[in-house]
Amino acid sequence: MSTTGKIALFLGGTLFGSAGFKILGSKDAKKVYTHATAAVLRCKDQVMRDVETVQENCSDILADAKAINEARASEAEAKIIEDSAKA
């Protein structure tokens, strides 16, 4: 590529980049960014509510599982005592 072609390519890129910055910095673009950010924040809030619900359900499941295991342990202990009494 010739020097003139490289200079033209550089100037074209610079011009395109400058126009890109103006487009990205326009009021309409900022409005789009604002709405997109608001949507992301709403989504984050919903995800956090869902995570909280899952955590609450896991706590309930854990408590129920512990109660089941305690009941089984009590039954097993009672059976051992009963078997010892028969012997």
PDB file with one MODEL, atoms N, CA, C and O in Angstrom:
MODEL        1
ATOM      1  N   MET A   1       0.858  -1.168   0.000  1.00  0.00           N
ATOM      2  CA  MET A   1       0.000   0.000   0.000  1.00  0.00           C
ATOM      3  C   MET A   1       0.902   1.228   0.000  1.00  0.00           C
ATOM      4  O   MET A   1       1.926   1.268   0.682  1.00  0.00           O
ATOM      5  N   SER A   2       0.504   2.212  -0.769  1.00  0.00           N
ATOM      6  CA  SER A   2       1.319   3.418  -0.885  1.00  0.00           C
ATOM      7  C   SER A   2       1.113   4.320   0.320  1.00  0.00           C
ATOM      8  O   SER A   2       0.167   4.153   1.090  1.00  0.00           O
ATOM      9  N   THR A   3       2.006   5.267   0.465  1.00  0.00           N
ATOM     10  CA  THR A   3       1.921   6.220   1.577  1.00  0.00           C
ATOM     11  C   THR A   3       0.633   7.022   1.481  1.00  0.00           C
ATOM     12  O   THR A   3       0.002   7.295   2.503  1.00  0.00           O
ATOM     13  N   THR A   4       0.239   7.398   0.297  1.00  0.00           N
ATOM     14  CA  THR A   4      -0.995   8.155   0.105  1.00  0.00           C
ATOM     15  C   THR A   4      -2.200   7.319   0.531  1.00  0.00           C
ATOM     16  O   THR A   4      -3.127   7.829   1.160  1.00  0.00           O
ATOM     17  N   GLY A   5      -2.180   6.038   0.188  1.00  0.00           N
ATOM     18  CA  GLY A   5      -3.274   5.141   0.573  1.00  0.00           C
ATOM     19  C   GLY A   5      -3.350   4.977   2.078  1.00  0.00           C
ATOM     20  O   GLY A   5      -4.443   4.933   2.643  1.00  0.00           O
ATOM     21  N   LYS A   6      -2.181   4.885   2.745  1.00  0.00           N
ATOM     22  CA  LYS A   6      -2.161   4.758   4.210  1.00  0.00           C
ATOM     23  C   LYS A   6      -2.689   6.009   4.880  1.00  0.00           C
ATOM     24  O   LYS A   6      -3.418   5.942   5.869  1.00  0.00           O
ATOM     25  N   ILE A   7      -2.308   7.165   4.324  1.00  0.00           N
ATOM     26  CA  ILE A   7      -2.782   8.445   4.883  1.00  0.00           C
ATOM     27  C   ILE A   7      -4.295   8.541   4.704  1.00  0.00           C
ATOM     28  O   ILE A   7      -5.004   8.954   5.621  1.00  0.00           O
ATOM     29  N   ALA A   8      -4.790   8.161   3.530  1.00  0.00           N
ATOM     30  CA  ALA A   8      -6.235   8.224   3.266  1.00  0.00           C
ATOM     31  C   ALA A   8      -6.980   7.275   4.212  1.00  0.00           C
ATOM     32  O   ALA A   8      -8.034   7.614   4.749  1.00  0.00           O
ATOM     33  N   LEU A   9      -6.415   6.090   4.401  1.00  0.00           N
ATOM     34  CA  LEU A   9      -7.033   5.133   5.310  1.00  0.00           C
ATOM     35  C   LEU A   9      -7.049   5.671   6.743  1.00  0.00           C
ATOM     36  O   LEU A   9      -8.047   5.530   7.450  1.00  0.00           O
ATOM     37  N   PHE A  10      -5.954   6.279   7.165  1.00  0.00           N
ATOM     38  CA  PHE A  10      -5.871   6.875   8.500  1.00  0.00           C
ATOM     39  C   PHE A  10      -6.899   7.987   8.657  1.00  0.00           C
ATOM     40  O   PHE A  10      -7.612   8.037   9.659  1.00  0.00           O
ATOM     41  N   LEU A  11      -6.978   8.875   7.677  1.00  0.00           N
ATOM     42  CA  LEU A  11      -7.932   9.984   7.766  1.00  0.00           C
ATOM     43  C   LEU A  11      -9.377   9.472   7.752  1.00  0.00           C
ATOM     44  O   LEU A  11     -10.236   9.999   8.458  1.00  0.00           O
ATOM     45  N   GLY A  12      -9.630   8.455   6.953  1.00  0.00           N
ATOM     46  CA  GLY A  12     -10.981   7.872   6.919  1.00  0.00           C
ATOM     47  C   GLY A  12     -11.340   7.257   8.259  1.00  0.00           C
ATOM     48  O   GLY A  12     -12.459   7.422   8.746  1.00  0.00           O
ATOM     49  N   GLY A  13     -10.381   6.543   8.858  1.00  0.00           N
ATOM     50  CA  GLY A  13     -10.617   5.943  10.172  1.00  0.00           C
ATOM     51  C   GLY A  13     -10.842   6.986  11.241  1.00  0.00           C
ATOM     52  O   GLY A  13     -11.705   6.834  12.106  1.00  0.00           O
ATOM     53  N   THR A  14     -10.054   8.053  11.175  1.00  0.00           N
ATOM     54  CA  THR A  14     -10.201   9.143  12.150  1.00  0.00           C
ATOM     55  C   THR A  14     -11.558   9.808  12.005  1.00  0.00           C
ATOM     56  O   THR A  14     -12.228  10.093  12.998  1.00  0.00           O
ATOM     57  N   LEU A  15     -11.962  10.054  10.765  1.00  0.00           N
ATOM     58  CA  LEU A  15     -13.257  10.684  10.509  1.00  0.00           C
ATOM     59  C   LEU A  15     -14.395   9.773  10.974  1.00  0.00           C
ATOM     60  O   LEU A  15     -15.347  10.232  11.605  1.00  0.00           O
ATOM     61  N   PHE A  16     -14.290   8.492  10.659  1.00  0.00           N
ATOM     62  CA  PHE A  16     -15.307   7.532  11.078  1.00  0.00           C
ATOM     63  C   PHE A  16     -15.355   7.434  12.600  1.00  0.00           C
ATOM     64  O   PHE A  16     -16.439   7.362  13.179  1.00  0.00           O
ATOM     65  N   GLY A  17     -14.186   7.431  13.257  1.00  0.00           N
ATOM     66  CA  GLY A  17     -14.119   7.374  14.718  1.00  0.00           C
ATOM     67  C   GLY A  17     -14.737   8.602  15.360  1.00  0.00           C
ATOM     68  O   GLY A  17     -15.448   8.499  16.360  1.00  0.00           O
ATOM     69  N   SER A  18     -14.465   9.767  14.781  1.00  0.00           N
ATOM     70  CA  SER A  18     -15.038  11.011  15.317  1.00  0.00           C
ATOM     71  C   SER A  18     -16.553  10.996  15.196  1.00  0.00           C
ATOM     72  O   SER A  18     -17.262  11.398  16.119  1.00  0.00           O
ATOM     73  N   ALA A  19     -17.041  10.535  14.068  1.00  0.00           N
ATOM     74  CA  ALA A  19     -18.495  10.454  13.883  1.00  0.00           C
ATOM     75  C   ALA A  19     -19.077   9.445  14.868  1.00  0.00           C
ATOM     76  O   ALA A  19     -20.159   9.661  15.416  1.00  0.00           O
ATOM     77  N   GLY A  20     -18.359   8.341  15.096  1.00  0.00           N
ATOM     78  CA  GLY A  20     -18.820   7.327  16.049  1.00  0.00           C
ATOM     79  C   GLY A  20     -18.939   7.889  17.451  1.00  0.00           C
ATOM     80  O   GLY A  20     -19.912   7.614  18.153  1.00  0.00           O
ATOM     81  N   PHE A  21     -17.949   8.680  17.864  1.00  0.00           N
ATOM     82  CA  PHE A  21     -18.013   9.290  19.194  1.00  0.00           C
ATOM     83  C   PHE A  21     -19.186  10.251  19.306  1.00  0.00           C
ATOM     84  O   PHE A  21     -19.834  10.323  20.350  1.00  0.00           O
ATOM     85  N   LYS A  22     -19.464  10.992  18.231  1.00  0.00           N
ATOM     86  CA  LYS A  22     -20.597  11.921  18.267  1.00  0.00           C
ATOM     87  C   LYS A  22     -21.912  11.151  18.358  1.00  0.00           C
ATOM     88  O   LYS A  22     -22.833  11.561  19.066  1.00  0.00           O
ATOM     89  N   ILE A  23     -21.991  10.039  17.641  1.00  0.00           N
ATOM     90  CA  ILE A  23     -23.215   9.227  17.687  1.00  0.00           C
ATOM     91  C   ILE A  23     -23.383   8.613  19.075  1.00  0.00           C
ATOM     92  O   ILE A  23     -24.474   8.638  19.645  1.00  0.00           O
ATOM     93  N   LEU A  24     -22.290   8.060  19.616  1.00  0.00           N
ATOM     94  CA  LEU A  24     -22.362   7.433  20.934  1.00  0.00           C
ATOM     95  C   LEU A  24     -22.653   8.438  22.038  1.00  0.00           C
ATOM     96  O   LEU A  24     -23.218   8.080  23.071  1.00  0.00           O
ATOM     97  N   GLY A  25     -22.269   9.698  21.827  1.00  0.00           N
ATOM     98  CA  GLY A  25     -22.480  10.726  22.841  1.00  0.00           C
ATOM     99  C   GLY A  25     -23.746  11.527  22.630  1.00  0.00           C
ATOM    100  O   GLY A  25     -23.989  12.482  23.368  1.00  0.00           O
ATOM    101  N   SER A  26     -24.557  11.177  21.658  1.00  0.00           N
ATOM    102  CA  SER A  26     -25.768  11.947  21.369  1.00  0.00           C
ATOM    103  C   SER A  26     -26.826  11.722  22.457  1.00  0.00           C
ATOM    104  O   SER A  26     -26.761  10.767  23.232  1.00  0.00           O
ATOM    105  N   LYS A  27     -27.792  12.630  22.483  1.00  0.00           N
ATOM    106  CA  LYS A  27     -28.870  12.527  23.468  1.00  0.00           C
ATOM    107  C   LYS A  27     -29.678  11.241  23.275  1.00  0.00           C
ATOM    108  O   LYS A  27     -30.071  10.596  24.247  1.00  0.00           O
ATOM    109  N   ASP A  28     -29.921  10.874  22.010  1.00  0.00           N
ATOM    110  CA  ASP A  28     -30.687   9.651  21.741  1.00  0.00           C
ATOM    111  C   ASP A  28     -29.935   8.421  22.236  1.00  0.00           C
ATOM    112  O   ASP A  28     -30.533   7.508  22.805  1.00  0.00           O
ATOM    113  N   ALA A  29     -28.622   8.401  22.019  1.00  0.00           N
ATOM    114  CA  ALA A  29     -27.821   7.262  22.478  1.00  0.00           C
ATOM    115  C   ALA A  29     -27.829   7.200  24.002  1.00  0.00           C
ATOM    116  O   ALA A  29     -27.942   6.120  24.582  1.00  0.00           O
ATOM    117  N   LYS A  30     -27.710   8.351  24.644  1.00  0.00           N
ATOM    118  CA  LYS A  30     -27.732   8.378  26.114  1.00  0.00           C
ATOM    119  C   LYS A  30     -29.074   7.880  26.642  1.00  0.00           C
ATOM    120  O   LYS A  30     -29.134   7.218  27.678  1.00  0.00           O
ATOM    121  N   LYS A  31     -30.152   8.205  25.923  1.00  0.00           N
ATOM    122  CA  LYS A  31     -31.476   7.740  26.325  1.00  0.00           C
ATOM    123  C   LYS A  31     -31.545   6.216  26.238  1.00  0.00           C
ATOM    124  O   LYS A  31     -32.108   5.560  27.114  1.00  0.00           O
ATOM    125  N   VAL A  32     -30.970   5.664  25.175  1.00  0.00           N
ATOM    126  CA  VAL A  32     -30.936   4.212  25.016  1.00  0.00           C
ATOM    127  C   VAL A  32     -30.124   3.579  26.142  1.00  0.00           C
ATOM    128  O   VAL A  32     -30.544   2.578  26.723  1.00  0.00           O
ATOM    129  N   TYR A  33     -28.953   4.163  26.455  1.00  0.00           N
ATOM    130  CA  TYR A  33     -28.109   3.634  27.542  1.00  0.00           C
ATOM    131  C   TYR A  33     -28.858   3.682  28.868  1.00  0.00           C
ATOM    132  O   TYR A  33     -28.785   2.747  29.665  1.00  0.00           O
ATOM    133  N   THR A  34     -29.574   4.772  29.097  1.00  0.00           N
ATOM    134  CA  THR A  34     -30.315   4.929  30.350  1.00  0.00           C
ATOM    135  C   THR A  34     -31.411   3.872  30.477  1.00  0.00           C
ATOM    136  O   THR A  34     -31.576   3.263  31.533  1.00  0.00           O
ATOM    137  N   HIS A  35     -32.153   3.661  29.400  1.00  0.00           N
ATOM    138  CA  HIS A  35     -33.221   2.652  29.436  1.00  0.00           C
ATOM    139  C   HIS A  35     -32.643   1.245  29.586  1.00  0.00           C
ATOM    140  O   HIS A  35     -33.199   0.410  30.300  1.00  0.00           O
ATOM    141  N   ALA A  36     -31.534   0.992  28.912  1.00  0.00           N
ATOM    142  CA  ALA A  36     -30.902  -0.326  29.029  1.00  0.00           C
ATOM    143  C   ALA A  36     -30.403  -0.552  30.450  1.00  0.00           C
ATOM    144  O   ALA A  36     -30.560  -1.645  30.996  1.00  0.00           O
ATOM    145  N   THR A  37     -29.806   0.465  31.049  1.00  0.00           N
ATOM    146  CA  THR A  37     -29.330   0.349  32.428  1.00  0.00           C
ATOM    147  C   THR A  37     -30.487   0.146  33.390  1.00  0.00           C
ATOM    148  O   THR A  37     -30.380  -0.647  34.324  1.00  0.00           O
ATOM    149  N   ALA A  38     -31.580   0.844  33.177  1.00  0.00           N
ATOM    150  CA  ALA A  38     -32.763   0.679  34.033  1.00  0.00           C
ATOM    151  C   ALA A  38     -33.300  -0.749  33.920  1.00  0.00           C
ATOM    152  O   ALA A  38     -33.707  -1.339  34.921  1.00  0.00           O
ATOM    153  N   ALA A  39     -33.304  -1.305  32.711  1.00  0.00           N
ATOM    154  CA  ALA A  39     -33.780  -2.677  32.526  1.00  0.00           C
ATOM    155  C   ALA A  39     -32.869  -3.663  33.246  1.00  0.00           C
ATOM    156  O   ALA A  39     -33.344  -4.618  33.861  1.00  0.00           O
ATOM    157  N   VAL A  40     -31.574  -3.435  33.171  1.00  0.00           N
ATOM    158  CA  VAL A  40     -30.617  -4.310  33.860  1.00  0.00           C
ATOM    159  C   VAL A  40     -30.828  -4.236  35.369  1.00  0.00           C
ATOM    160  O   VAL A  40     -30.771  -5.261  36.048  1.00  0.00           O
ATOM    161  N   LEU A  41     -31.068  -3.052  35.897  1.00  0.00           N
ATOM    162  CA  LEU A  41     -31.301  -2.904  37.335  1.00  0.00           C
ATOM    163  C   LEU A  41     -32.592  -3.609  37.765  1.00  0.00           C
ATOM    164  O   LEU A  41     -32.642  -4.221  38.832  1.00  0.00           O
ATOM    165  N   ARG A  42     -33.636  -3.520  36.929  1.00  0.00           N
ATOM    166  CA  ARG A  42     -34.880  -4.235  37.250  1.00  0.00           C
ATOM    167  C   ARG A  42     -34.640  -5.741  37.246  1.00  0.00           C
ATOM    168  O   ARG A  42     -35.143  -6.465  38.105  1.00  0.00           O
ATOM    169  N   CYS A  43     -33.884  -6.188  36.293  1.00  0.00           N
ATOM    170  CA  CYS A  43     -33.569  -7.616  36.197  1.00  0.00           C
ATOM    171  C   CYS A  43     -32.775  -8.055  37.423  1.00  0.00           C
ATOM    172  O   CYS A  43     -33.044  -9.112  37.995  1.00  0.00           O
ATOM    173  N   LYS A  44     -31.797  -7.244  37.828  1.00  0.00           N
ATOM    174  CA  LYS A  44     -30.988  -7.554  39.010  1.00  0.00           C
ATOM    175  C   LYS A  44     -31.875  -7.655  40.246  1.00  0.00           C
ATOM    176  O   LYS A  44     -31.709  -8.565  41.058  1.00  0.00           O
ATOM    177  N   ASP A  45     -32.811  -6.731  40.391  1.00  0.00           N
ATOM    178  CA  ASP A  45     -33.716  -6.754  41.543  1.00  0.00           C
ATOM    179  C   ASP A  45     -34.549  -8.036  41.554  1.00  0.00           C
ATOM    180  O   ASP A  45     -34.749  -8.638  42.609  1.00  0.00           O
ATOM    181  N   GLN A  46     -35.029  -8.450  40.398  1.00  0.00           N
ATOM    182  CA  GLN A  46     -35.831  -9.674  40.323  1.00  0.00           C
ATOM    183  C   GLN A  46     -34.973 -10.885  40.659  1.00  0.00           C
ATOM    184  O   GLN A  46     -35.416 -11.780  41.379  1.00  0.00           O
ATOM    185  N   VAL A  47     -33.767 -10.919  40.151  1.00  0.00           N
ATOM    186  CA  VAL A  47     -32.868 -12.041  40.451  1.00  0.00           C
ATOM    187  C   VAL A  47     -32.592 -12.101  41.950  1.00  0.00           C
ATOM    188  O   VAL A  47     -32.569 -13.188  42.528  1.00  0.00           O
ATOM    189  N   MET A  48     -32.384 -10.962  42.582  1.00  0.00           N
ATOM    190  CA  MET A  48     -32.122 -10.942  44.025  1.00  0.00           C
ATOM    191  C   MET A  48     -33.341 -11.435  44.808  1.00  0.00           C
ATOM    192  O   MET A  48     -33.185 -12.131  45.812  1.00  0.00           O
ATOM    193  N   ARG A  49     -34.551 -11.083  44.363  1.00  0.00           N
ATOM    194  CA  ARG A  49     -35.764 -11.588  45.024  1.00  0.00           C
ATOM    195  C   ARG A  49     -35.849 -13.109  44.869  1.00  0.00           C
ATOM    196  O   ARG A  49     -36.189 -13.823  45.813  1.00  0.00           O
ATOM    197  N   ASP A  50     -35.535 -13.592  43.665  1.00  0.00           N
ATOM    198  CA  ASP A  50     -35.564 -15.039  43.426  1.00  0.00           C
ATOM    199  C   ASP A  50     -34.531 -15.759  44.289  1.00  0.00           C
ATOM    200  O   ASP A  50     -34.814 -16.823  44.840  1.00  0.00           O
ATOM    201  N   VAL A  51     -33.347 -15.189  44.405  1.00  0.00           N
ATOM    202  CA  VAL A  51     -32.291 -15.793  45.233  1.00  0.00           C
ATOM    203  C   VAL A  51     -32.742 -15.844  46.693  1.00  0.00           C
ATOM    204  O   VAL A  51     -32.516 -16.840  47.380  1.00  0.00           O
ATOM    205  N   GLU A  52     -33.368 -14.790  47.159  1.00  0.00           N
ATOM    206  CA  GLU A  52     -33.857 -14.753  48.541  1.00  0.00           C
ATOM    207  C   GLU A  52     -34.906 -15.847  48.768  1.00  0.00           C
ATOM    208  O   GLU A  52     -34.895 -16.515  49.802  1.00  0.00           O
ATOM    209  N   THR A  53     -35.801 -16.027  47.810  1.00  0.00           N
ATOM    210  CA  THR A  53     -36.822 -17.070  47.924  1.00  0.00           C
ATOM    211  C   THR A  53     -36.183 -18.450  47.974  1.00  0.00           C
ATOM    212  O   THR A  53     -36.577 -19.294  48.779  1.00  0.00           O
ATOM    213  N   VAL A  54     -35.198 -18.679  47.115  1.00  0.00           N
ATOM    214  CA  VAL A  54     -34.505 -19.972  47.107  1.00  0.00           C
ATOM    215  C   VAL A  54     -33.804 -20.203  48.439  1.00  0.00           C
ATOM    216  O   VAL A  54     -33.850 -21.308  48.980  1.00  0.00           O
ATOM    217  N   GLN A  55     -33.155 -19.170  48.971  1.00  0.00           N
ATOM    218  CA  GLN A  55     -32.472 -19.305  50.267  1.00  0.00           C
ATOM    219  C   GLN A  55     -33.462 -19.649  51.374  1.00  0.00           C
ATOM    220  O   GLN A  55     -33.177 -20.493  52.224  1.00  0.00           O
ATOM    221  N   GLU A  56     -34.617 -19.002  51.366  1.00  0.00           N
ATOM    222  CA  GLU A  56     -35.631 -19.296  52.375  1.00  0.00           C
ATOM    223  C   GLU A  56     -36.109 -20.741  52.249  1.00  0.00           C
ATOM    224  O   GLU A  56     -36.266 -21.440  53.250  1.00  0.00           O
ATOM    225  N   ASN A  57     -36.338 -21.178  51.022  1.00  0.00           N
ATOM    226  CA  ASN A  57     -36.781 -22.560  50.805  1.00  0.00           C
ATOM    227  C   ASN A  57     -35.709 -23.554  51.249  1.00  0.00           C
ATOM    228  O   ASN A  57     -36.026 -24.593  51.829  1.00  0.00           O
ATOM    229  N   CYS A  58     -34.455 -23.243  50.980  1.00  0.00           N
ATOM    230  CA  CYS A  58     -33.362 -24.127  51.400  1.00  0.00           C
ATOM    231  C   CYS A  58     -33.290 -24.210  52.918  1.00  0.00           C
ATOM    232  O   CYS A  58     -33.030 -25.280  53.468  1.00  0.00           O
ATOM    233  N   SER A  59     -33.515 -23.098  53.597  1.00  0.00           N
ATOM    234  CA  SER A  59     -33.518 -23.106  55.060  1.00  0.00           C
ATOM    235  C   SER A  59     -34.634 -23.992  55.594  1.00  0.00           C
ATOM    236  O   SER A  59     -34.435 -24.751  56.542  1.00  0.00           O
ATOM    237  N   ASP A  60     -35.819 -23.890  54.974  1.00  0.00           N
ATOM    238  CA  ASP A  60     -36.947 -24.745  55.382  1.00  0.00           C
ATOM    239  C   ASP A  60     -36.629 -26.218  55.143  1.00  0.00           C
ATOM    240  O   ASP A  60     -36.906 -27.063  55.994  1.00  0.00           O
ATOM    241  N   ILE A  61     -36.053 -26.522  53.996  1.00  0.00           N
ATOM    242  CA  ILE A  61     -35.712 -27.904  53.663  1.00  0.00           C
ATOM    243  C   ILE A  61     -34.683 -28.440  54.649  1.00  0.00           C
ATOM    244  O   ILE A  61     -34.799 -29.576  55.110  1.00  0.00           O
ATOM    245  N   LEU A  62     -33.683 -27.638  54.974  1.00  0.00           N
ATOM    246  CA  LEU A  62     -32.653 -28.058  55.922  1.00  0.00           C
ATOM    247  C   LEU A  62     -33.259 -28.332  57.292  1.00  0.00           C
ATOM    248  O   LEU A  62     -32.935 -29.337  57.923  1.00  0.00           O
ATOM    249  N   ALA A  63     -34.132 -27.451  57.752  1.00  0.00           N
ATOM    250  CA  ALA A  63     -34.769 -27.647  59.054  1.00  0.00           C
ATOM    251  C   ALA A  63     -35.614 -28.929  59.053  1.00  0.00           C
ATOM    252  O   ALA A  63     -35.580 -29.691  60.019  1.00  0.00           O
ATOM    253  N   ASP A  64     -36.363 -29.167  57.983  1.00  0.00           N
ATOM    254  CA  ASP A  64     -37.167 -30.388  57.893  1.00  0.00           C
ATOM    255  C   ASP A  64     -36.288 -31.632  57.860  1.00  0.00           C
ATOM    256  O   ASP A  64     -36.607 -32.638  58.494  1.00  0.00           O
ATOM    257  N   ALA A  65     -35.189 -31.566  57.126  1.00  0.00           N
ATOM    258  CA  ALA A  65     -34.280 -32.714  57.042  1.00  0.00           C
ATOM    259  C   ALA A  65     -33.666 -33.023  58.399  1.00  0.00           C
ATOM    260  O   ALA A  65     -33.535 -34.190  58.768  1.00  0.00           O
ATOM    261  N   LYS A  66     -33.289 -31.987  59.147  1.00  0.00           N
ATOM    262  CA  LYS A  66     -32.738 -32.201  60.489  1.00  0.00           C
ATOM    263  C   LYS A  66     -33.780 -32.839  61.404  1.00  0.00           C
ATOM    264  O   LYS A  66     -33.463 -33.727  62.195  1.00  0.00           O
ATOM    265  N   ALA A  67     -35.023 -32.380  61.290  1.00  0.00           N
ATOM    266  CA  ALA A  67     -36.100 -32.942  62.116  1.00  0.00           C
ATOM    267  C   ALA A  67     -36.312 -34.420  61.774  1.00  0.00           C
ATOM    268  O   ALA A  67     -36.506 -35.240  62.672  1.00  0.00           O
ATOM    269  N   ILE A  68     -36.278 -34.759  60.503  1.00  0.00           N
ATOM    270  CA  ILE A  68     -36.433 -36.164  60.090  1.00  0.00           C
ATOM    271  C   ILE A  68     -35.305 -37.006  60.672  1.00  0.00           C
ATOM    272  O   ILE A  68     -35.546 -38.085  61.213  1.00  0.00           O
ATOM    273  N   ASN A  69     -34.075 -36.515  60.561  1.00  0.00           N
ATOM    274  CA  ASN A  69     -32.931 -37.273  61.077  1.00  0.00           C
ATOM    275  C   ASN A  69     -32.987 -37.425  62.599  1.00  0.00           C
ATOM    276  O   ASN A  69     -32.634 -38.479  63.129  1.00  0.00           O
ATOM    277  N   GLU A  70     -33.424 -36.387  63.296  1.00  0.00           N
ATOM    278  CA  GLU A  70     -33.555 -36.479  64.753  1.00  0.00           C
ATOM    279  C   GLU A  70     -34.624 -37.511  65.129  1.00  0.00           C
ATOM    280  O   GLU A  70     -34.437 -38.288  66.065  1.00  0.00           O
ATOM    281  N   ALA A  71     -35.742 -37.516  64.399  1.00  0.00           N
ATOM    282  CA  ALA A  71     -36.809 -38.482  64.666  1.00  0.00           C
ATOM    283  C   ALA A  71     -36.322 -39.907  64.408  1.00  0.00           C
ATOM    284  O   ALA A  71     -36.616 -40.812  65.189  1.00  0.00           O
ATOM    285  N   ARG A  72     -35.594 -40.110  63.337  1.00  0.00           N
ATOM    286  CA  ARG A  72     -35.055 -41.451  63.039  1.00  0.00           C
ATOM    287  C   ARG A  72     -34.044 -41.879  64.096  1.00  0.00           C
ATOM    288  O   ARG A  72     -34.016 -43.041  64.501  1.00  0.00           O
ATOM    289  N   ALA A  73     -33.223 -40.946  64.535  1.00  0.00           N
ATOM    290  CA  ALA A  73     -32.240 -41.280  65.571  1.00  0.00           C
ATOM    291  C   ALA A  73     -32.942 -41.654  66.871  1.00  0.00           C
ATOM    292  O   ALA A  73     -32.522 -42.588  67.555  1.00  0.00           O
ATOM    293  N   SER A  74     -34.008 -40.934  67.219  1.00  0.00           N
ATOM    294  CA  SER A  74     -34.772 -41.249  68.426  1.00  0.00           C
ATOM    295  C   SER A  74     -35.426 -42.618  68.322  1.00  0.00           C
ATOM    296  O   SER A  74     -35.426 -43.390  69.281  1.00  0.00           O
ATOM    297  N   GLU A  75     -35.986 -42.918  67.146  1.00  0.00           N
ATOM    298  CA  GLU A  75     -36.605 -44.230  66.928  1.00  0.00           C
ATOM    299  C   GLU A  75     -35.567 -45.341  67.024  1.00  0.00           C
ATOM    300  O   GLU A  75     -35.828 -46.389  67.616  1.00  0.00           O
ATOM    301  N   ALA A  76     -34.398 -45.117  66.448  1.00  0.00           N
ATOM    302  CA  ALA A  76     -33.339 -46.129  66.499  1.00  0.00           C
ATOM    303  C   ALA A  76     -32.867 -46.339  67.932  1.00  0.00           C
ATOM    304  O   ALA A  76     -32.620 -47.471  68.347  1.00  0.00           O
ATOM    305  N   GLU A  77     -32.744 -45.266  68.678  1.00  0.00           N
ATOM    306  CA  GLU A  77     -32.316 -45.368  70.083  1.00  0.00           C
ATOM    307  C   GLU A  77     -33.370 -46.110  70.903  1.00  0.00           C
ATOM    308  O   GLU A  77     -33.035 -46.954  71.734  1.00  0.00           O
ATOM    309  N   ALA A  78     -34.642 -45.791  70.666  1.00  0.00           N
ATOM    310  CA  ALA A  78     -35.726 -46.476  71.383  1.00  0.00           C
ATOM    311  C   ALA A  78     -35.729 -47.962  71.052  1.00  0.00           C
ATOM    312  O   ALA A  78     -35.974 -48.786  71.933  1.00  0.00           O
ATOM    313  N   LYS A  79     -35.466 -48.314  69.818  1.00  0.00           N
ATOM    314  CA  LYS A  79     -35.434 -49.718  69.421  1.00  0.00           C
ATOM    315  C   LYS A  79     -34.263 -50.434  70.108  1.00  0.00           C
ATOM    316  O   LYS A  79     -34.415 -51.575  70.546  1.00  0.00           O
ATOM    317  N   ILE A  80     -33.108 -49.784  70.208  1.00  0.00           N
ATOM    318  CA  ILE A  80     -31.953 -50.370  70.872  1.00  0.00           C
ATOM    319  C   ILE A  80     -32.285 -50.622  72.348  1.00  0.00           C
ATOM    320  O   ILE A  80     -31.966 -51.682  72.887  1.00  0.00           O
ATOM    321  N   ILE A  81     -32.921 -49.651  72.990  1.00  0.00           N
ATOM    322  CA  ILE A  81     -33.311 -49.786  74.395  1.00  0.00           C
ATOM    323  C   ILE A  81     -34.306 -50.926  74.551  1.00  0.00           C
ATOM    324  O   ILE A  81     -34.198 -51.717  75.488  1.00  0.00           O
ATOM    325  N   GLU A  82     -35.268 -51.020  73.648  1.00  0.00           N
ATOM    326  CA  GLU A  82     -36.283 -52.073  73.692  1.00  0.00           C
ATOM    327  C   GLU A  82     -35.656 -53.444  73.492  1.00  0.00           C
ATOM    328  O   GLU A  82     -35.998 -54.400  74.187  1.00  0.00           O
ATOM    329  N   ASP A  83     -34.729 -53.533  72.530  1.00  0.00           N
ATOM    330  CA  ASP A  83     -34.035 -54.813  72.297  1.00  0.00           C
ATOM    331  C   ASP A  83     -33.181 -55.220  73.510  1.00  0.00           C
ATOM    332  O   ASP A  83     -33.075 -56.401  73.839  1.00  0.00           O
ATOM    333  N   SER A  84     -32.584 -54.234  74.156  1.00  0.00           N
ATOM    334  CA  SER A  84     -31.762 -54.515  75.347  1.00  0.00           C
ATOM    335  C   SER A  84     -32.620 -54.990  76.484  1.00  0.00           C
ATOM    336  O   SER A  84     -32.204 -55.852  77.258  1.00  0.00           O
ATOM    337  N   ALA A  85     -33.823 -54.439  76.604  1.00  0.00           N
ATOM    338  CA  ALA A  85     -34.726 -54.838  77.680  1.00  0.00           C
ATOM    339  C   ALA A  85     -35.234 -56.261  77.488  1.00  0.00           C
ATOM    340  O   ALA A  85     -35.462 -56.978  78.462  1.00  0.00           O
ATOM    341  N   LYS A  86     -35.412 -56.670  76.231  1.00  0.00           N
ATOM    342  CA  LYS A  86     -35.887 -58.025  75.944  1.00  0.00           C
ATOM    343  C   LYS A  86     -34.807 -59.066  76.229  1.00  0.00           C
ATOM    344  O   LYS A  86     -35.112 -60.211  76.560  1.00  0.00           O
ATOM    345  N   ALA A  87     -33.557 -58.667  76.100  1.00  0.00           N
ATOM    346  CA  ALA A  87     -32.459 -59.634  76.253  1.00  0.00           C
ATOM    347  C   ALA A  87     -32.153 -59.924  77.673  1.00  0.00           C
ATOM    348  O   ALA A  87     -31.256 -60.716  77.962  1.00  0.00           O
TER     349      ALA A  87
ENDMDL
END
